[in-house]
Amino acid sequence: MPRVHVFGRDHINTDEIIPARHLTSDVESELARYAMEDYDPSFVRRVQPGDLVVAGADFGCGSSREHAVWALRGAGVGAVIAPNFARIFYRNAINNGFLALECAGIVEAFQDGDEADLDLAGGTITNARSGQRLSFVPVPQFALDVQKAGGWLEYMREADAAAAGTLNTPSTGAGHGHPATPTPQEDPHA
Amino acid sequence: MGMTMAQKILAAHSGHAAVVPGQLIECTTDLVLCHEITTPAALRMLEERGMNRAFDPEKIVAIPDHSVPAMNIKAAKMYQKLKSWVQEQGIRHFYDVGRGGIAHVVLENSGLLRPGQTLVSGDSHTCNGGALGAFATGVGSTDLAGAIYAGRVWFKVPETMLIRVTGEMQPGVTPKDLVLEVIKRIGADGANYLAMEWTGDTIDRMDMEGRFTLTNMAIEAGGKTGIIAVDDTARAYLAARGVTPDQYTEYASDPDAPYKVVIELDASQVEPTVAYPHIPSNGRVAGTDPIPVTHAYVGSCTNGRITDLREVAHILRGRRVADGVQMIVVPATQAIWKQAAQEGLLEVFVEAGASVSYPSCGACLGMHSGVLGPDDVCISSSNRNFVGRMGDPSAQIYLASPATVAASAVAGVISDPREYATGGPSAAD
């Protein structure tokens, strides 16, 4: 069962998640060594693959650096659960198929080191210590489709391939209601 | 139900007659801005997937600005990556070191950014461009890669926050103070997912430089973009850059547009504002606490424009930066640097004991050329005061207008610029 790391403060920003001094790399395994460095330098020594991060509201605010998602994922974080996320971090998570789950009351429900049972299909997270179960906002269908495709670029490439296959025309520059381009209909907050 | 100008631009770029907030759309991009920090990752993603192409080289603008001139070998390699890609793809709009500067400010001045466009970039301050009536927003490297590859990006159509600013700003109060006041009121996530549309007679009288400062800071309230309708000031600004009205489309919000919230701000009541550590919403009146500073920084995509430098020079002329304070002034672009030189501003800075640096983002995000050490205290005209933003995590960053930065540099403690409004003892102006 994954262990939970509680970073309870609101507005944990991307400068804390991965400071700019490390942005001369975009290699996930390198960035992973510095995940959360300016918030909690010891985090990378404690985190185990699949662990969960529980954080305060507006997690990931600030810079657009996708390095924040990569650093967390590279460090082994399986999902971040917070009341809500800053916009760019949230869309970066979707585009990478990384789980950013919105869940009210999550910070109050967990203590650092608790174990948790994350039920993605059921949309719940349960604190193994207290037994408390919370429901998170369902992952939008569009985000699941992107995740299923392997990420936003794969999703785009599939759409282009489908368009080329059915229409036999290059789809470069398409987008104005291109018939074979699946237009997402669900409602992620991005 | 009418539409906001943000909705109208997104509708026009997604093949819809109308869009509603919350709707997910795929949108075409008119401009894709690329710098050397987030673009190399996007290019690597495309290369790894055999998707290495640029949808339209004419719609891509490449401007290295964060870690230039390179401060180490890794940074040099990132610059090389951007440059070689530009050459390989035949991208003409490449503003190399020595011909560019901070990307957002270069772009706003380039004549390439026009009303009605959609602009994305792998940089959160892309919202800057909304002051010219465009929909401009920051994205991550994956979105950037998609935009480079296909000229497309997905959006959730945002709701809009209308900020109506009326009245005359007091002398010594600047657009930076207005936006810090708004962020103080609504919080650092007060506009999360929202477009922030600025209107009102104060905005009508404001120059473009000031408007860019407003839209630039949208992200500090979590906003998806800042946006301002085109008026004669914007048209004249564009005309001065060779852009004629037939080259752009003006969108304005309908009278019955659905605003999520309307903020009313009386500009005459706003005072010089300083955002205390460690979040931009932590604003207080400048000079409330005489906090000693070790560093003073004027620059960044928020406040490194010629108007900002003039305000700083007005205060520094005939005065000296206090002993023990390291002041750096960074004109945002090469053109602004030249203009400042021609106007004699750089001489004023140097005479005052400030260091004038080359255009770059370096100090703002603690990468180079002004990194803060342990327990340093910096008064800064930039946009973020997060822990570690400008260097060591123990450093304290206070955000303010260029005028407040200048006044504080002279006093050695955070000060109200209104006390320096008359210029120095030997000021000639």
Chai-1 contact restraints between the chains, C-beta under 6 A:
chainA,res_idxA,chainB,res_idxB,connection_type,confidence,min_distance_angstrom,max_distance_angstrom,comment,restraint_id
A,H11,B,A188,contact,1.0,0.0,6.0,A-B,restraint_1
A,H11,B,I279,contact,1.0,0.0,6.0,A-B,restraint_2
A,N13,B,F386,contact,1.0,0.0,6.0,A-B,restraint_3
A,D15,B,F386,contact,1.0,0.0,6.0,A-B,restraint_4
A,D15,B,G388,contact,1.0,0.0,6.0,A-B,restraint_5
A,D15,B,R389,contact,1.0,0.0,6.0,A-B,restraint_6
A,E16,B,V387,contact,1.0,0.0,6.0,A-B,restraint_7
A,P19,B,G388,contact,1.0,0.0,6.0,A-B,restraint_8
A,A20,B,L365,contact,1.0,0.0,6.0,A-B,restraint_9
A,A20,B,G366,contact,1.0,0.0,6.0,A-B,restraint_10
A,A20,B,M367,contact,1.0,0.0,6.0,A-B,restraint_11
A,L23,B,I37,contact,1.0,0.0,6.0,A-B,restraint_12
A,T24,B,K74,contact,1.0,0.0,6.0,A-B,restraint_13
A,T24,B,A75,contact,1.0,0.0,6.0,A-B,restraint_14
A,D26,B,A41,contact,1.0,0.0,6.0,A-B,restraint_15
A,D38,B,V387,contact,1.0,0.0,6.0,A-B,restraint_16
A,D38,B,G388,contact,1.0,0.0,6.0,A-B,restraint_17
A,D38,B,P393,contact,1.0,0.0,6.0,A-B,restraint_18
A,D58,B,D189,contact,1.0,0.0,6.0,A-B,restraint_19
A,S63,B,S124,contact,1.0,0.0,6.0,A-B,restraint_20
A,S64,B,G122,contact,1.0,0.0,6.0,A-B,restraint_21
A,S64,B,D123,contact,1.0,0.0,6.0,A-B,restraint_22
A,S64,B,S124,contact,1.0,0.0,6.0,A-B,restraint_23
A,S64,B,G138,contact,1.0,0.0,6.0,A-B,restraint_24
A,S64,B,G140,contact,1.0,0.0,6.0,A-B,restraint_25
A,E66,B,G140,contact,1.0,0.0,6.0,A-B,restraint_26
A,E66,B,S141,contact,1.0,0.0,6.0,A-B,restraint_27
A,A86,B,G222,contact,1.0,0.0,6.0,A-B,restraint_28
A,R87,B,Y193,contact,1.0,0.0,6.0,A-B,restraint_29
A,R87,B,K224,contact,1.0,0.0,6.0,A-B,restraint_30
A,I88,B,G138,contact,1.0,0.0,6.0,A-B,restraint_31
A,N92,B,G140,contact,1.0,0.0,6.0,A-B,restraint_32
A,N95,B,T142,contact,1.0,0.0,6.0,A-B,restraint_33
A,F142,B,L24,contact,1.0,0.0,6.0,A-B,restraint_34
A,W152,B,T142,contact,1.0,0.0,6.0,A-B,restraint_35
A,W152,B,G146,contact,1.0,0.0,6.0,A-B,restraint_36
A,L153,B,R49,contact,1.0,0.0,6.0,A-B,restraint_37
A,L153,B,A145,contact,1.0,0.0,6.0,A-B,restraint_38
A,M156,B,G146,contact,1.0,0.0,6.0,A-B,restraint_39
A,M156,B,A150,contact,1.0,0.0,6.0,A-B,restraint_40
A,T172,B,F55,contact,1.0,0.0,6.0,A-B,restraint_41
A,G173,B,F55,contact,1.0,0.0,6.0,A-B,restraint_42
A,G173,B,G151,contact,1.0,0.0,6.0,A-B,restraint_43
A,G175,B,E26,contact,1.0,0.0,6.0,A-B,restraint_44
A,G175,B,T28,contact,1.0,0.0,6.0,A-B,restraint_45
A,G175,B,R152,contact,1.0,0.0,6.0,A-B,restraint_46
A,H176,B,G15,contact,1.0,0.0,6.0,A-B,restraint_47
A,G177,B,G15,contact,1.0,0.0,6.0,A-B,restraint_48
A,T183,B,E26,contact,1.0,0.0,6.0,A-B,restraint_49
A,P184,B,L24,contact,1.0,0.0,6.0,A-B,restraint_50
A,D187,B,G22,contact,1.0,0.0,6.0,A-B,restraint_51
A,H189,B,Y193,contact,1.0,0.0,6.0,A-B,restraint_52
A,A190,B,K156,contact,1.0,0.0,6.0,A-B,restraint_53
